[in-house]
Amino acid sequence: MPGLSSLFIRHRGMIVIDTQQVFVLRSGVAVTTSDIATQLVTAQRRAARLRNALMTVGAFFTTARQSDPLPMLRDLCGEWLLADKVDIVVPAGTGSLRSHAPTMLVGPITIGRRVVGRIEVTRANPPFDSDDRELLTALGQIVGAVLEQSSLQGQLDQYLNQARAHADTLDQLLHFGRLVISATADPLHLGLQLATQVPAMVGGERASLLLIPLDNEETPLLILSNGHIATPERAREVRDQGFAGLVLREGQPLIIDETEADRRWLSLRTHEIDAPTRCAMAAPLRWGSRLLGAITVTTTRSRRFDSSHLNLLELVACHISLAIYAADLEVHRKRSVKHLNAIQDHINAALTAARAGDLKALDQIEAQLQDMQVALRTLSLNVSVLPNDYEQADET
């Protein structure tokens, strides 16, 4: 048997393979130089294909940081398998993991030993071979790892956003607390400040604050996060037929994660033309057993809020209730003090007249005392919902 160097002959300055020589291997199989050349070319193609695949493995894992890694994964799988079309189906569903069609190859997407999906590859030519099947098996494991990493990355991003939202909320709640202890005596101005800050605190786009004055429940106020105040007619409509009114009647926080499919939302009277609401949540404002209003947050994206957002909104609602009630109480306190001072001046003047012998002054004193009783009764109504601990402390 001649050496390997005898396989090649020089022809006009070029080295070509001599396809006419025949070798007999020890196994007794006759192999021509043409067969050897074909095997060499096939081996070179397999090596080049494997090299190209190994060079693009890193690209698979970079897709894990994308919001939707599937389009790029399909392209990369198509390059590996020289495919005409690639479909990545997650979850696997009830589809078969085998295909009897010669132009289609199907393989599982696995995470560990768990099948989470399937890859469907279509190619007209050349037909699939064992190399394609082995590559598809490896692709199933790589895609599974990428999808798991993408899911974990999404969870990390969600936790990061929640942590930032909670940090921002704590800063805002601290600001609310400072507003409360500053004895702000203008509930309307305070409501405007609160309503404009709420959307960013809980991850929404728009917010509205429905306030029901303690001394006049028939004139509600509707304050919007864009800094505007709705008309009295619109405020009453929201109280009676809007989402805030629904929350007031239910007496508890609510979420509507898909407004187009929720009968409760569809039954409400809304006025939305541009950027309609797709997801909404609201929480009542209360002080003791008394309802002060409701805070509503909406967004144009479906299923944006979950229970954690609702809990955060309820926490904000508690602070808003305290701020609004404290401001309203301060208004009534100043008004009552002014009224009582005026009554005192009238009584002093009547007493002076009575000492001078004016008997009609006694009637004036009696009228002023009745007026004082009304003022004290009104003042007591405003503070009648203080916690029991404070009432017992006052009695002692």
FIPA-85053 format. One record per residue (C-alpha): residue in three letters; residue number from 1; x, z, y. Coordinates in nm, 4 decimals, always signed. Each point is the difference from the previous one (the first is absolute). Example, Ala and Ser with C-alpha at 12.3 -4.5 7.8 and 13.67 -1.06 7.14 Angstrom:
2
<atom ALA,1,<+1.2300,+0.7800,-0.4500>>,
<atom SER,2,<+0.1370,-0.0660,+0.3440>>,
This chain:
396
<atom MET,1,<+0.0000,+0.0000,+0.0000>>,
<atom PRO,2,<+0.1559,-0.1020,+0.3269>>,
<atom GLY,3,<+0.0455,+0.2557,+0.2835>>,
<atom LEU,4,<-0.2413,+0.0332,+0.2932>>,
<atom SER,5,<+0.2323,-0.2011,+0.2173>>,
<atom SER,6,<-0.0700,-0.3001,-0.2182>>,
<atom LEU,7,<-0.3677,+0.0105,+0.1039>>,
<atom PHE,8,<+0.0923,-0.1383,+0.3388>>,
<atom ILE,9,<+0.1537,-0.3388,+0.0687>>,
<atom ARG,10,<+0.1272,-0.1348,+0.3271>>,
<atom HIS,11,<-0.1717,-0.3186,+0.1170>>,
<atom ARG,12,<+0.1070,-0.1622,+0.3304>>,
<atom GLY,13,<+0.1143,+0.3322,+0.1469>>,
<atom MET,14,<-0.3126,+0.1894,-0.1094>>,
<atom ILE,15,<-0.0432,+0.2489,-0.2832>>,
<atom VAL,16,<-0.3017,-0.0767,-0.2216>>,
<atom ILE,17,<-0.1222,+0.1451,-0.3274>>,
<atom ASP,18,<+0.0631,-0.1989,-0.3120>>,
<atom THR,19,<-0.3451,-0.0061,-0.1575>>,
<atom GLN,20,<+0.1120,-0.1879,-0.3075>>,
<atom GLN,21,<+0.1887,+0.2800,-0.1734>>,
<atom VAL,22,<-0.1777,+0.2002,-0.2674>>,
<atom PHE,23,<+0.1008,+0.3499,-0.1103>>,
<atom VAL,24,<-0.1036,+0.1860,-0.3087>>,
<atom LEU,25,<-0.0276,+0.3754,+0.0508>>,
<atom ARG,26,<+0.0772,+0.2510,-0.2714>>,
<atom SER,27,<-0.3746,+0.0409,-0.0563>>,
<atom GLY,28,<-0.0105,-0.3609,-0.1051>>,
<atom VAL,29,<-0.1994,-0.1155,+0.3066>>,
<atom ALA,30,<+0.1187,-0.3187,+0.1648>>,
<atom VAL,31,<+0.0187,+0.0227,+0.3783>>,
<atom THR,32,<+0.0808,-0.2889,+0.2271>>,
<atom THR,33,<+0.1704,+0.0312,+0.3313>>,
<atom SER,34,<-0.3328,-0.1069,+0.1553>>,
<atom ASP,35,<-0.1643,+0.3126,-0.1439>>,
<atom ILE,36,<+0.2787,+0.2171,+0.1346>>,
<atom ALA,37,<-0.0311,-0.1609,+0.3427>>,
<atom THR,38,<-0.3759,+0.0608,+0.0009>>,
<atom GLN,39,<+0.0520,+0.3655,-0.0894>>,
<atom LEU,40,<+0.2614,+0.0357,+0.2725>>,
<atom VAL,41,<-0.2348,-0.1479,+0.2603>>,
<atom THR,42,<-0.2832,+0.2242,-0.1202>>,
<atom ALA,43,<+0.2259,+0.3050,+0.0144>>,
<atom GLN,44,<+0.1114,-0.0937,+0.3518>>,
<atom ARG,45,<-0.3612,-0.0403,+0.1124>>,
<atom ARG,46,<-0.0981,+0.3357,-0.1526>>,
<atom ALA,47,<+0.2998,+0.1664,+0.1653>>,
<atom ALA,48,<-0.0843,-0.1566,+0.3375>>,
<atom ARG,49,<-0.3632,+0.1046,-0.0340>>,
<atom LEU,50,<+0.0965,+0.3558,-0.0910>>,
<atom ARG,51,<+0.2491,+0.0108,+0.2878>>,
<atom ASN,52,<-0.2643,-0.1138,+0.2490>>,
<atom ALA,53,<-0.2456,+0.2540,-0.1374>>,
<atom LEU,54,<+0.2504,+0.2843,+0.0299>>,
<atom MET,55,<+0.0789,-0.1018,+0.3578>>,
<atom THR,56,<-0.3697,+0.0362,+0.0998>>,
<atom VAL,57,<-0.0712,+0.3341,-0.1695>>,
<atom GLY,58,<+0.0701,+0.1833,+0.3254>>,
<atom ALA,59,<-0.2560,-0.2151,+0.1793>>,
<atom PHE,60,<-0.2731,+0.1375,-0.2265>>,
<atom PHE,61,<+0.0566,+0.3563,+0.1149>>,
<atom THR,62,<+0.0107,-0.0908,+0.3690>>,
<atom THR,63,<-0.3649,-0.1064,-0.0335>>,
<atom ALA,64,<-0.0963,+0.3612,-0.0766>>,
<atom ARG,65,<+0.0155,+0.0791,+0.3731>>,
<atom GLN,66,<-0.2543,-0.2678,+0.0872>>,
<atom SER,67,<-0.3635,+0.0953,+0.0465>>,
<atom ASP,68,<-0.0952,-0.2600,-0.2634>>,
<atom PRO,69,<+0.2917,-0.0829,-0.2338>>,
<atom LEU,70,<-0.1992,-0.2325,-0.2293>>,
<atom PRO,71,<+0.0536,-0.3326,+0.1892>>,
<atom MET,72,<+0.3784,+0.0385,-0.0006>>,
<atom LEU,73,<-0.0027,+0.1202,-0.3623>>,
<atom ARG,74,<-0.1906,-0.3135,-0.1011>>,
<atom ASP,75,<+0.2576,-0.2206,+0.1730>>,
<atom LEU,76,<+0.2942,+0.1765,-0.1637>>,
<atom CYS,77,<-0.1615,-0.0139,-0.3451>>,
<atom GLY,78,<-0.0630,-0.3690,+0.0543>>,
<atom GLU,79,<+0.3710,-0.0561,+0.0740>>,
<atom TRP,80,<+0.1036,+0.1873,-0.3144>>,
<atom LEU,81,<-0.2322,-0.1937,-0.2289>>,
<atom LEU,82,<+0.0040,-0.3354,+0.1850>>,
<atom ALA,83,<-0.3776,+0.0316,+0.0080>>,
<atom ASP,84,<-0.2657,-0.2110,+0.1659>>,
<atom LYS,85,<-0.2231,+0.3027,+0.0519>>,
<atom VAL,86,<+0.0342,+0.3765,-0.0464>>,
<atom ASP,87,<-0.2812,+0.2553,+0.0077>>,
<atom ILE,88,<+0.0656,+0.3761,+0.0002>>,
<atom VAL,89,<-0.3101,+0.1886,-0.1091>>,
<atom VAL,90,<-0.0090,+0.3751,+0.0687>>,
<atom PRO,91,<-0.1613,+0.1842,-0.1664>>,
<atom ALA,92,<+0.0133,-0.1886,-0.3271>>,
<atom GLY,93,<-0.3762,+0.0227,-0.0549>>,
<atom THR,94,<-0.1413,-0.1479,-0.3178>>,
<atom GLY,95,<+0.2011,-0.3227,+0.0056>>,
<atom SER,96,<+0.2123,-0.0970,-0.2979>>,
<atom LEU,97,<+0.3766,+0.0471,+0.0060>>,
<atom ARG,98,<+0.0443,-0.3139,-0.2111>>,
<atom SER,99,<-0.0684,-0.3633,+0.0731>>,
<atom HIS,100,<-0.0346,-0.2773,-0.2566>>,
<atom ALA,101,<+0.0247,-0.2738,+0.2629>>,
<atom PRO,102,<+0.3426,-0.1720,-0.0114>>,
<atom THR,103,<+0.0143,-0.0164,+0.3802>>,
<atom MET,104,<-0.0722,+0.3709,+0.0580>>,
<atom LEU,105,<+0.2029,+0.3089,-0.0735>>,
<atom VAL,106,<-0.1411,+0.3543,+0.0371>>,
<atom GLY,107,<+0.1929,+0.3258,-0.0070>>,
<atom PRO,108,<-0.0670,+0.3667,+0.0777>>,
<atom ILE,109,<+0.1030,+0.1928,+0.3103>>,
<atom THR,110,<+0.1224,+0.3373,-0.1195>>,
<atom ILE,111,<+0.0992,+0.3314,+0.1514>>,
<atom GLY,112,<+0.1752,+0.1793,-0.2796>>,
<atom ARG,113,<-0.2227,-0.0589,-0.3002>>,
<atom ARG,114,<-0.3165,-0.0334,+0.2057>>,
<atom VAL,115,<-0.1412,-0.3479,+0.0609>>,
<atom VAL,116,<-0.1246,-0.0204,+0.3598>>,
<atom GLY,117,<-0.0550,-0.3731,+0.0388>>,
<atom ARG,118,<+0.0939,-0.3446,-0.1193>>,
<atom ILE,119,<+0.1910,-0.3067,+0.1191>>,
<atom GLU,120,<-0.1518,-0.3419,-0.0609>>,
<atom VAL,121,<+0.2426,-0.2929,+0.0299>>,
<atom THR,122,<-0.1002,-0.3667,-0.0019>>,
<atom ARG,123,<+0.2518,-0.2834,-0.0439>>,
<atom ALA,124,<-0.0626,-0.3568,-0.1100>>,
<atom ASN,125,<+0.3599,-0.0980,-0.0837>>,
<atom PRO,126,<+0.2255,+0.0879,-0.1691>>,
<atom PRO,127,<-0.1865,+0.2020,-0.2642>>,
<atom PHE,128,<+0.0620,+0.3748,-0.0206>>,
<atom ASP,129,<+0.2743,+0.1174,-0.2328>>,
<atom SER,130,<+0.1431,+0.3297,-0.1215>>,
<atom ASP,131,<+0.2051,+0.0399,+0.3193>>,
<atom ASP,132,<-0.3183,-0.0153,+0.2085>>,
<atom ARG,133,<-0.1639,+0.2653,-0.2163>>,
<atom GLU,134,<+0.2991,+0.2304,+0.0279>>,
<atom LEU,135,<+0.0148,-0.0475,+0.3770>>,
<atom LEU,136,<-0.3732,+0.0683,+0.0250>>,
<atom THR,137,<+0.0450,+0.3274,-0.1880>>,
<atom ALA,138,<+0.2732,+0.1027,+0.2430>>,
<atom LEU,139,<-0.2148,-0.1096,+0.2933>>,
<atom GLY,140,<-0.2856,+0.2194,-0.1206>>,
<atom GLN,141,<+0.2275,+0.3035,+0.0101>>,
<atom ILE,142,<+0.1494,-0.0927,+0.3383>>,
<atom VAL,143,<-0.3398,-0.0685,+0.1595>>,
<atom GLY,144,<-0.1326,+0.3268,-0.1438>>,
<atom ALA,145,<+0.2887,+0.1913,+0.1540>>,
<atom VAL,146,<-0.0531,-0.1753,+0.3354>>,
<atom LEU,147,<-0.3725,+0.0763,+0.0020>>,
<atom GLU,148,<+0.0679,+0.3646,-0.0831>>,
<atom GLN,149,<+0.2579,+0.0183,+0.2790>>,
<atom SER,150,<-0.2443,-0.1692,+0.2389>>,
<atom SER,151,<-0.2691,+0.2538,-0.0892>>,
<atom LEU,152,<+0.2401,+0.2902,+0.0546>>,
<atom GLN,153,<+0.1162,-0.1541,+0.3272>>,
<atom GLY,154,<-0.3620,-0.0319,+0.1132>>,
<atom GLN,155,<-0.0600,+0.3663,-0.0811>>,
<atom LEU,156,<+0.3126,+0.1012,+0.1903>>,
<atom ASP,157,<-0.1093,-0.2055,+0.3012>>,
<atom GLN,158,<-0.3453,+0.1601,-0.0183>>,
<atom TYR,159,<+0.1499,+0.3490,-0.0141>>,
<atom LEU,160,<+0.2274,-0.0870,+0.2926>>,
<atom ASN,161,<-0.2931,-0.1258,+0.2072>>,
<atom GLN,162,<-0.2014,+0.3099,-0.0859>>,
<atom ALA,163,<+0.2906,+0.2241,+0.0939>>,
<atom ARG,164,<+0.0357,-0.1789,+0.3343>>,
<atom ALA,165,<-0.3745,+0.0187,+0.0591>>,
<atom HIS,166,<-0.0023,+0.3700,-0.0818>>,
<atom ALA,167,<+0.2949,+0.0620,+0.2318>>,
<atom ASP,168,<-0.1747,-0.1904,+0.2800>>,
<atom THR,169,<-0.3204,+0.1903,-0.0723>>,
<atom LEU,170,<+0.1775,+0.3344,+0.0240>>,
<atom ASP,171,<+0.1395,-0.1038,+0.3380>>,
<atom GLN,172,<-0.3472,-0.1011,+0.1174>>,
<atom LEU,173,<-0.1572,+0.3197,-0.1315>>,
<atom LEU,174,<+0.2616,+0.1960,+0.1899>>,
<atom HIS,175,<-0.0991,-0.1949,+0.3099>>,
<atom PHE,176,<-0.3661,+0.0799,-0.0719>>,
<atom GLY,177,<+0.0850,+0.3669,-0.0286>>,
<atom ARG,178,<+0.1743,-0.0075,+0.3352>>,
<atom LEU,179,<-0.3046,-0.1651,+0.1531>>,
<atom VAL,180,<-0.2226,+0.2749,-0.1425>>,
<atom ILE,181,<+0.2080,+0.2910,+0.1286>>,
<atom SER,182,<+0.0317,-0.1683,+0.3392>>,
<atom ALA,183,<-0.3737,+0.0770,+0.0452>>,
<atom THR,184,<-0.0946,-0.3588,+0.0824>>,
<atom ALA,185,<-0.3427,+0.0145,+0.1578>>,
<atom ASP,186,<-0.0967,-0.3658,-0.0346>>,
<atom PRO,187,<-0.1284,-0.0875,-0.3517>>,
<atom LEU,188,<-0.0465,-0.3666,+0.0919>>,
<atom HIS,189,<+0.3604,-0.0438,+0.1141>>,
<atom LEU,190,<+0.1207,+0.1924,-0.3039>>,
<atom GLY,191,<-0.2126,-0.2178,-0.2285>>,
<atom LEU,192,<+0.1548,-0.3142,+0.1480>>,
<atom GLN,193,<+0.3481,+0.1317,-0.0661>>,
<atom LEU,194,<-0.0823,+0.0922,-0.3575>>,
<atom ALA,195,<-0.1836,-0.3232,-0.0878>>,
<atom THR,196,<+0.2865,-0.2246,+0.1147>>,
<atom GLN,197,<+0.2519,+0.1849,-0.2192>>,
<atom VAL,198,<-0.1982,+0.0328,-0.3233>>,
<atom PRO,199,<+0.0441,-0.3553,-0.1488>>,
<atom ALA,200,<+0.3793,+0.0217,-0.0095>>,
<atom MET,201,<-0.0177,+0.3487,-0.1485>>,
<atom VAL,202,<-0.2030,-0.0957,-0.3077>>,
<atom GLY,203,<+0.1017,-0.3632,-0.0528>>,
<atom GLY,204,<-0.3031,-0.1703,+0.1566>>,
<atom GLU,205,<-0.0480,-0.2697,+0.2606>>,
<atom ARG,206,<-0.2988,+0.1279,+0.2002>>,
<atom ALA,207,<-0.1727,+0.3321,+0.0510>>,
<atom SER,208,<-0.3051,+0.1396,+0.1718>>,
<atom LEU,209,<-0.0902,+0.3561,+0.0897>>,
<atom LEU,210,<-0.3691,+0.0936,+0.0107>>,
<atom LEU,211,<-0.0583,+0.3223,+0.1929>>,
<atom ILE,212,<-0.3259,+0.1925,+0.0106>>,
<atom PRO,213,<-0.0054,+0.2369,+0.3009>>,
<atom LEU,214,<-0.1006,+0.3543,-0.0882>>,
<atom ASP,215,<-0.2422,+0.0316,+0.2889>>,
<atom ASN,216,<-0.1549,-0.3481,-0.0226>>,
<atom GLU,217,<-0.0097,-0.1545,-0.3474>>,
<atom GLU,218,<-0.2114,-0.2937,+0.1213>>,
<atom THR,219,<+0.2857,-0.1441,+0.2065>>,
<atom PRO,220,<+0.2849,-0.0669,-0.2473>>,
<atom LEU,221,<+0.3296,-0.1533,+0.1118>>,
<atom LEU,222,<+0.1795,-0.2782,-0.1862>>,
<atom ILE,223,<+0.3684,-0.0277,+0.0889>>,
<atom LEU,224,<+0.2020,-0.2963,-0.1335>>,
<atom SER,225,<+0.3705,-0.0150,-0.0816>>,
<atom ASN,226,<+0.0480,-0.2875,+0.2456>>,
<atom GLY,227,<-0.0694,+0.2456,+0.2824>>,
<atom HIS,228,<-0.3586,-0.1110,+0.0650>>,
<atom ILE,229,<-0.3186,+0.2059,-0.0091>>,
<atom ALA,230,<-0.3049,-0.1590,-0.1606>>,
<atom THR,231,<-0.3361,-0.0117,+0.1720>>,
<atom PRO,232,<-0.2426,+0.2886,-0.0612>>,
<atom GLU,233,<-0.2277,-0.2368,-0.1928>>,
<atom ARG,234,<+0.2848,-0.1038,-0.2321>>,
<atom ALA,235,<+0.1031,+0.3637,-0.0454>>,
<atom ARG,236,<-0.3518,+0.0960,-0.1093>>,
<atom GLU,237,<-0.0128,-0.3027,-0.2317>>,
<atom VAL,238,<+0.3258,+0.1037,-0.1691>>,
<atom ARG,239,<-0.1288,+0.3563,-0.0334>>,
<atom ASP,240,<-0.3283,-0.1115,-0.1543>>,
<atom GLN,241,<+0.0879,-0.3189,-0.1907>>,
<atom GLY,242,<+0.3796,-0.0275,-0.0111>>,
<atom PHE,243,<+0.2718,+0.1145,-0.2369>>,
<atom ALA,244,<+0.0669,+0.3105,+0.2091>>,
<atom GLY,245,<-0.3681,+0.0910,-0.0250>>,
<atom LEU,246,<+0.0170,-0.0424,-0.3787>>,
<atom VAL,247,<+0.2904,+0.2433,-0.0133>>,
<atom LEU,248,<-0.1881,+0.2467,+0.2203>>,
<atom ARG,249,<-0.2987,-0.0140,-0.2344>>,
<atom GLU,250,<+0.2181,+0.0347,-0.3095>>,
<atom GLY,251,<+0.2020,+0.2787,+0.1599>>,
<atom GLN,252,<+0.3216,-0.1020,-0.1750>>,
<atom PRO,253,<+0.2835,-0.2572,+0.0341>>,
<atom LEU,254,<-0.0665,-0.3464,-0.1427>>,
<atom ILE,255,<+0.1965,-0.3160,-0.0872>>,
<atom ILE,256,<-0.1378,-0.3513,-0.0338>>,
<atom ASP,257,<+0.2884,-0.1997,-0.1465>>,
<atom GLU,258,<-0.1794,-0.3379,-0.0067>>,
<atom THR,259,<-0.2704,-0.0382,+0.2631>>,
<atom GLU,260,<-0.1222,-0.3389,-0.1244>>,
<atom ALA,261,<-0.0953,+0.1487,-0.3367>>,
<atom ASP,262,<-0.1266,+0.3448,+0.1041>>,
<atom ARG,263,<-0.3729,+0.0401,+0.0525>>,
<atom ARG,264,<+0.0501,+0.2992,+0.2275>>,
<atom TRP,265,<+0.1992,-0.2114,+0.2462>>,
<atom LEU,266,<-0.2247,-0.3033,-0.0307>>,
<atom SER,267,<-0.2991,+0.2166,+0.0918>>,
<atom LEU,268,<+0.1654,+0.1152,+0.3241>>,
<atom ARG,269,<-0.0486,-0.1615,+0.3369>>,
<atom THR,270,<+0.3392,-0.1263,+0.1167>>,
<atom HIS,271,<+0.1082,-0.2226,+0.2873>>,
<atom GLU,272,<+0.3113,-0.1770,-0.1278>>,
<atom ILE,273,<+0.0704,-0.3638,+0.0732>>,
<atom ASP,274,<+0.3790,-0.0223,+0.0190>>,
<atom ALA,275,<+0.2175,+0.1676,-0.2662>>,
<atom PRO,276,<-0.2810,+0.1574,-0.2041>>,
<atom THR,277,<+0.0624,+0.3274,-0.1809>>,
<atom ARG,278,<+0.0993,-0.0241,-0.3656>>,
<atom CYS,279,<+0.0869,+0.3655,-0.0655>>,
<atom ALA,280,<-0.1190,+0.3120,+0.1803>>,
<atom MET,281,<+0.0145,+0.3768,-0.0229>>,
<atom ALA,282,<-0.1497,+0.2799,+0.2077>>,
<atom ALA,283,<-0.0078,+0.3779,+0.0155>>,
<atom PRO,284,<-0.2421,+0.2328,+0.1784>>,
<atom LEU,285,<+0.1059,+0.2237,+0.2864>>,
<atom ARG,286,<-0.1385,+0.3480,-0.0501>>,
<atom TRP,287,<+0.0326,+0.3515,+0.1327>>,
<atom GLY,288,<-0.1527,+0.2469,-0.2401>>,
<atom SER,289,<-0.3378,-0.1412,-0.0975>>,
<atom ARG,290,<-0.0290,-0.2063,+0.3175>>,
<atom LEU,291,<+0.0805,-0.3729,-0.0040>>,
<atom LEU,292,<+0.1972,-0.1146,+0.3037>>,
<atom GLY,293,<+0.0210,-0.3698,-0.0944>>,
<atom ALA,294,<+0.2031,-0.2264,-0.2290>>,
<atom ILE,295,<+0.3300,-0.1878,+0.0021>>,
<atom THR,296,<+0.0054,-0.3511,-0.1526>>,
<atom VAL,297,<+0.3026,-0.2163,-0.0860>>,
<atom THR,298,<-0.0262,-0.3648,-0.1088>>,
<atom THR,299,<+0.2262,-0.2865,-0.1026>>,
<atom THR,300,<-0.0420,-0.3721,-0.0618>>,
<atom ARG,301,<+0.1653,+0.0234,-0.3442>>,
<atom SER,302,<-0.1842,+0.0961,-0.3166>>,
<atom ARG,303,<+0.0858,+0.3099,-0.2024>>,
<atom ARG,304,<+0.2432,+0.1280,+0.2628>>,
<atom PHE,305,<-0.0968,+0.3675,-0.0215>>,
<atom ASP,306,<+0.0106,+0.2447,-0.2897>>,
<atom SER,307,<-0.0597,+0.3729,-0.0479>>,
<atom SER,308,<+0.3306,+0.0911,+0.1658>>,
<atom HIS,309,<-0.1005,-0.1896,+0.3162>>,
<atom LEU,310,<-0.3400,+0.1690,-0.0046>>,
<atom ASN,311,<+0.1580,+0.3455,-0.0372>>,
<atom LEU,312,<+0.2260,-0.0798,+0.2926>>,
<atom LEU,313,<-0.2976,-0.1124,+0.2083>>,
<atom GLU,314,<-0.1853,+0.3206,-0.0864>>,
<atom LEU,315,<+0.3015,+0.2024,+0.1134>>,
<atom VAL,316,<+0.0019,-0.1929,+0.3271>>,
<atom ALA,317,<-0.3766,+0.0551,+0.0305>>,
<atom CYS,318,<+0.0500,+0.3762,-0.0307>>,
<atom HIS,319,<+0.2446,-0.0013,+0.2908>>,
<atom ILE,320,<-0.2206,-0.2312,+0.2047>>,
<atom SER,321,<-0.2952,+0.2327,-0.0605>>,
<atom LEU,322,<+0.2021,+0.2941,+0.1227>>,
<atom ALA,323,<+0.1248,-0.1901,+0.3038>>,
<atom ILE,324,<-0.3432,-0.1337,+0.0953>>,
<atom TYR,325,<-0.1745,+0.3326,-0.0535>>,
<atom ALA,326,<+0.2635,+0.1897,+0.1970>>,
<atom ALA,327,<-0.0236,-0.2470,+0.2880>>,
<atom ASP,328,<-0.3807,+0.0088,-0.0021>>,
<atom LEU,329,<+0.0014,+0.3786,-0.0155>>,
<atom GLU,330,<+0.2378,+0.0127,+0.2945>>,
<atom VAL,331,<-0.2366,-0.2205,+0.2002>>,
<atom HIS,332,<-0.2915,+0.2324,-0.0751>>,
<atom ARG,333,<+0.2084,+0.3066,+0.0741>>,
<atom LYS,334,<+0.0996,-0.1252,+0.3437>>,
<atom ARG,335,<-0.3570,-0.1078,+0.0699>>,
<atom SER,336,<-0.1353,+0.3385,-0.1090>>,
<atom VAL,337,<+0.2565,+0.1891,+0.2065>>,
<atom LYS,338,<-0.0934,-0.2022,+0.3048>>,
<atom HIS,339,<-0.3700,+0.0579,-0.0632>>,
<atom LEU,340,<+0.0458,+0.3741,-0.0613>>,
<atom ASN,341,<+0.2065,+0.0333,+0.3176>>,
<atom ALA,342,<-0.2797,-0.1672,+0.1943>>,
<atom ILE,343,<-0.2530,+0.2424,-0.1548>>,
<atom GLN,344,<+0.2237,+0.2923,+0.0921>>,
<atom ASP,345,<+0.0173,-0.1182,+0.3604>>,
<atom HIS,346,<-0.3800,-0.0318,+0.0132>>,
<atom ILE,347,<-0.0471,+0.3484,-0.1499>>,
<atom ASN,348,<+0.2463,+0.1554,+0.2453>>,
<atom ALA,349,<-0.1783,-0.1642,+0.2890>>,
<atom ALA,350,<-0.3368,+0.1186,-0.1342>>,
<atom LEU,351,<+0.1310,+0.3554,-0.0437>>,
<atom THR,352,<+0.1217,+0.0036,+0.3581>>,
<atom ALA,353,<-0.3419,-0.1178,+0.1164>>,
<atom ALA,354,<-0.1736,+0.2603,-0.2174>>,
<atom ARG,355,<+0.2087,+0.2830,+0.1470>>,
<atom ALA,356,<-0.1045,-0.1216,+0.3416>>,
<atom GLY,357,<-0.3644,+0.0486,-0.1021>>,
<atom ASP,358,<-0.0898,-0.3554,-0.1071>>,
<atom LEU,359,<-0.2279,+0.0561,-0.3005>>,
<atom LYS,360,<-0.0147,-0.3742,-0.0806>>,
<atom ALA,361,<+0.3675,+0.0221,-0.0849>>,
<atom LEU,362,<-0.0955,+0.1898,-0.3166>>,
<atom ASP,363,<-0.1919,-0.3050,-0.1196>>,
<atom GLN,364,<+0.3072,-0.2104,+0.0667>>,
<atom ILE,365,<+0.2149,+0.2407,-0.2016>>,
<atom GLU,366,<-0.2457,-0.0173,-0.2905>>,
<atom ALA,367,<+0.0033,-0.3805,+0.0090>>,
<atom GLN,368,<+0.3810,-0.0037,+0.0052>>,
<atom LEU,369,<+0.0119,+0.2359,-0.2973>>,
<atom GLN,370,<-0.2277,-0.2317,-0.1962>>,
<atom ASP,371,<+0.2230,-0.2904,+0.0958>>,
<atom MET,372,<+0.2996,+0.2007,-0.1211>>,
<atom GLN,373,<-0.1682,+0.0617,-0.3350>>,
<atom VAL,374,<-0.0555,-0.3745,-0.0434>>,
<atom ALA,375,<+0.3647,-0.0697,+0.0869>>,
<atom LEU,376,<+0.1209,+0.2642,-0.2460>>,
<atom ARG,377,<-0.2288,-0.1380,-0.2711>>,
<atom THR,378,<+0.1380,-0.3496,+0.0545>>,
<atom LEU,379,<+0.3536,+0.1323,-0.0099>>,
<atom SER,380,<-0.0689,+0.1877,-0.3236>>,
<atom LEU,381,<-0.1413,-0.3177,-0.1603>>,
<atom ASN,382,<+0.3217,-0.1825,+0.0757>>,
<atom VAL,383,<+0.2088,+0.2548,-0.1884>>,
<atom SER,384,<-0.2542,+0.0807,-0.2713>>,
<atom VAL,385,<+0.1941,-0.1948,-0.2635>>,
<atom LEU,386,<+0.3189,+0.2026,+0.0194>>,
<atom PRO,387,<+0.1306,+0.1127,-0.3423>>,
<atom ASN,388,<-0.1332,+0.3280,-0.1377>>,
<atom ASP,389,<+0.3412,+0.1654,+0.0265>>,
<atom TYR,390,<-0.0044,-0.0404,+0.3772>>,
<atom GLU,391,<-0.3565,+0.1333,+0.0267>>,
<atom GLN,392,<+0.0931,+0.3094,-0.2017>>,
<atom ALA,393,<+0.3089,+0.0491,+0.2137>>,
<atom ASP,394,<-0.2139,-0.0090,+0.3158>>,
<atom GLU,395,<-0.2371,+0.2595,-0.1449>>,
<atom THR,396,<+0.2851,+0.2408,-0.0694>>,
